[in-house]
Amino acid sequence: MVTLNHYLWVSGLLFALGIAGIVLRRNALVIFMALEMNLNAANLALVAFARYNHVVDAQVLVFFIIAIAAAEVAVGLAIIVALFRRKQTVSVDELNSMRL
């Protein structure tokens, strides 16, 4: 039987992998995907707690978080594409200035 601890371990592992991706990688696209992994790990923990406590309100909140994440993806990918077109790279080491 899957318990709350199982969900929280998976959520914590996903969050730790996301943090490792943010800290260790230098590619803006990979960092962006790692941020999304952190957001999904938080969503998983929120849904697990909602299921454990038999509360539907938190599950509704997750739908709003997913909608906001979709808007974030659209804006974030547009910024990354614009930076790539301008500088011809997505390495964060070479993207140290926001000036044109």
N, C-alpha and C positions, 0 to 999 in steps of 0.2 A: 504494500500500500504506500502511496506517495504522500508524504506528510509536508507540513509547512517548512520544516528544516531542509528538505530536499529542494524546494523551490528557492529558498533563501540562499542555499549553497550555490545553485546554478546562477542566481542573480548576482551574488558576490563575485563569482568567477568571471562572469561576463563583464562586470564593472571593473574588476582588476585588469582584465585583458584590454579593456578600453583605455584605462589609465596608462597601461604600458604602451599601447599604440600611440597615445598622445605624446608621451615623454620620449619614446625611443625613435619614432619615425620623423623624417624630415620632409616627407611629401605632403603637400597641403590636402590632397584628396584622401590619403590614408588617414590623416589626422581628423578630417571631417567625418569619415566613416567610423573612426573610433569614438568620436563624440556621440554619434548616433547610437553606437553600441551601448554607451553609458546611459543614454536616455531610455533605451529598451530594457536595460537591466533594472532601472528604477521602475519602469512600468510593470515588469514581471513581479517585482517585490510588492508593488502596490496591489496588483491583482491577487497575489497569493495571500496577502493579509486580508483583503476583502473577502476572499473565499473562506478563509479560516474563521473570520468573524461573522460570516453570513450577512454582509453589508453590500448592497448594490451600488451605493453612492460612489464608492471608490472606483468601481468598474466604469461608471459613466465618466468620471474624471479622466480615466485612461483614454477614452475616446477623444476628449478634448486635447489631451497631450499629444496624441497621434496626429490630430489635425494640425496642431501648431508645428509639430515636427515636419509635416509635409510642406508647410509654408517655409519653414527654415531650410529644408533641402532645396527648394526652388531658388531661394535667394542666395544661399551659400554656393550652390553650383554655378549660378550666374556670376557671382564674384570670382570664383576660381577660374571660370572660362575667360572672363575679362582680364584677369591677371595673366593667364597663359597667353592670350592674344597680345598683350602689351609687352611682356617680358620674355616670352617663349620658354618659360619654365614654371614648374609648380613646386620647386624646392623652396622651403621656407627660409633657408639660409641665404638664398639669393633675392628673396622678396622682403628685404628688410626696410623698405621705404614705401610709403603710400603716395609719395609725390609722383606726378606724371613725368 
